[in-house]
């Protein structure tokens, strides 16, 4: 098959998918959207799994392992520092922009994301739940903040 034919087929397929999505939104105008790594891959942030669901690289550190092992925490933070740079340099994708536009039009009631990159918020989405937290924001292991601590420190 030639590249021109493949390109035409992709364009037609995208158009059909877009029309189906528009029809779905018309029937269901108040959406809850759930996103994962795939929505940020066009922004340059790698995903964790392949098309078959197999890990592409070592799986993320589990909370129990993180809390119980100093060596695991060291490995986590060493790996995270590399990932933070990629997230800092990432730009919002078309998917992030479209979801923010749909929210602004009143169609997205809630967006729940597994991503920690905050690209949905940078695109303008406001009704976001960051299921796994946010990169660049965390707590201190073993430190308890009092209720009198400033709000930004809690």
C-alpha positions as CSV (number, residue, x, y, z in Angstrom):
1,X,0.0,0.0,0.0
2,X,1.4,3.4,-0.8
3,X,1.9,6.1,1.8
4,X,-0.7,8.3,0.1
5,X,-3.4,5.6,0.5
6,X,-2.4,4.9,4.1
7,X,-2.5,8.7,4.9
8,X,-6.0,9.0,3.3
9,X,-7.2,5.9,5.3
10,X,-5.9,7.3,8.5
11,X,-7.5,10.7,7.9
12,X,-10.8,9.0,7.0
13,X,-10.6,6.8,10.1
14,X,-9.9,9.9,12.3
15,X,-12.9,11.7,10.8
16,X,-15.2,8.7,11.5
17,X,-13.8,8.5,15.1
18,X,-14.4,12.2,15.6
19,X,-17.9,12.0,14.3
20,X,-18.6,9.1,16.6
21,X,-17.2,11.0,19.6
22,X,-19.3,14.1,18.7
23,X,-22.4,11.9,18.5
24,X,-21.6,10.3,21.9
25,X,-21.1,13.7,23.6
26,X,-24.4,14.9,22.1
27,X,-26.2,11.9,23.7
28,X,-24.1,12.2,27.0
29,X,-23.3,15.9,27.4
30,X,-21.9,15.6,31.0
31,X,-18.8,13.4,31.0
32,X,-16.5,11.9,33.5
33,X,-13.2,11.3,31.7
34,X,-10.4,8.9,32.9
35,X,-7.0,9.3,31.4
36,X,-3.6,7.5,31.7
37,X,-0.2,7.6,30.2
38,X,-1.3,7.4,26.6
39,X,-2.7,10.9,26.7
40,X,0.8,12.3,27.6
41,X,3.0,10.2,25.2
42,X,2.6,12.8,22.4
43,X,4.0,15.3,24.9
44,X,7.2,13.2,25.2
45,X,6.4,11.5,28.4
46,X,7.0,7.7,28.0
47,X,4.3,5.2,29.1
48,X,5.1,2.2,31.2
49,X,3.4,-0.7,29.2
50,X,3.3,-1.9,25.6
51,X,0.2,-2.7,23.6
52,X,0.0,-6.1,25.2
53,X,0.1,-4.6,28.8
54,X,3.6,-5.8,29.5
55,X,6.1,-3.6,31.3
56,X,8.5,-1.8,29.0
57,X,10.9,-0.9,31.8
58,X,11.0,-1.8,35.5
59,X,7.6,-1.3,37.1
60,X,7.0,1.7,39.4
61,X,8.0,1.4,43.0
62,X,5.2,0.2,45.3
63,X,4.4,2.3,48.4
64,X,5.1,-0.5,50.9
65,X,8.6,-1.1,49.3
66,X,9.3,2.7,49.3
67,X,8.3,3.0,53.0
68,X,10.2,0.0,54.2
69,X,13.5,0.2,52.3
70,X,16.1,3.0,52.2
71,X,17.7,1.5,49.1
72,X,14.3,1.5,47.3
73,X,13.8,5.2,48.2
74,X,17.2,6.0,46.8
75,X,16.4,4.2,43.5
76,X,13.0,5.9,43.3
77,X,14.5,9.4,43.8
78,X,17.4,8.8,41.3
79,X,14.9,7.6,38.7
80,X,12.4,10.4,39.5
81,X,15.0,13.1,39.0
82,X,15.4,12.0,35.4
83,X,11.6,11.8,34.9
84,X,11.0,15.3,36.5
85,X,13.1,16.9,33.8
86,X,11.0,15.2,31.0
87,X,7.8,16.4,32.7
88,X,9.1,19.9,33.2
89,X,10.0,20.2,29.5
90,X,6.8,18.5,28.2
91,X,4.3,20.5,26.3
92,X,0.6,19.9,26.4
93,X,-0.7,17.7,23.6
94,X,-3.8,18.1,21.4
95,X,-5.6,15.6,23.7
96,X,-4.9,17.8,26.7
97,X,-6.2,20.9,24.8
98,X,-9.4,19.2,23.6
99,X,-10.3,17.9,27.0
100,X,-9.8,21.5,28.5
101,X,-12.0,22.9,25.7
102,X,-14.7,20.3,26.4
103,X,-14.6,21.3,30.0
104,X,-14.9,25.0,29.2
105,X,-17.9,24.1,27.0
106,X,-19.5,22.4,30.0
107,X,-19.1,18.8,28.8
108,X,-16.5,17.5,31.2
109,X,-17.8,17.3,34.8
110,X,-14.7,15.6,36.1
111,X,-11.4,14.4,34.7
112,X,-9.5,11.7,36.7
113,X,-6.0,11.1,35.6
114,X,-3.3,8.6,36.6
115,X,-0.7,11.0,35.2
116,X,1.4,13.1,37.6
117,X,2.6,15.5,34.9
118,X,-0.1,18.3,35.5
119,X,-0.4,18.7,31.7
120,X,-4.2,18.6,32.0
121,X,-4.0,21.6,34.3
122,X,-1.5,23.4,32.1
123,X,-3.9,23.0,29.2
124,X,-6.6,24.7,31.2
125,X,-8.6,21.9,32.8
126,X,-9.7,22.8,36.3
127,X,-11.9,19.8,37.4
128,X,-9.0,17.4,37.7
129,X,-8.3,14.6,40.2
130,X,-4.7,13.5,40.2
131,X,-5.2,9.9,41.2
132,X,-1.5,9.2,41.8
133,X,-0.6,12.6,43.0
134,X,1.5,15.3,41.3
135,X,5.2,15.3,40.4
136,X,7.0,18.0,42.2
137,X,4.7,17.8,45.2
138,X,5.1,15.4,48.1
139,X,5.3,14.9,51.8
140,X,8.1,14.2,54.1
141,X,8.4,10.6,55.4
142,X,8.1,10.6,59.2
143,X,7.2,14.3,59.5
144,X,3.8,15.2,60.9
145,X,2.5,18.7,60.2
146,X,0.2,20.3,62.7
147,X,-3.2,21.7,61.9
148,X,-1.6,25.2,62.5
149,X,0.8,24.8,59.6
150,X,0.3,27.2,56.7
151,X,-2.1,25.7,54.1
152,X,0.6,25.5,51.5
153,X,2.7,23.3,53.8
154,X,-0.1,20.8,54.4
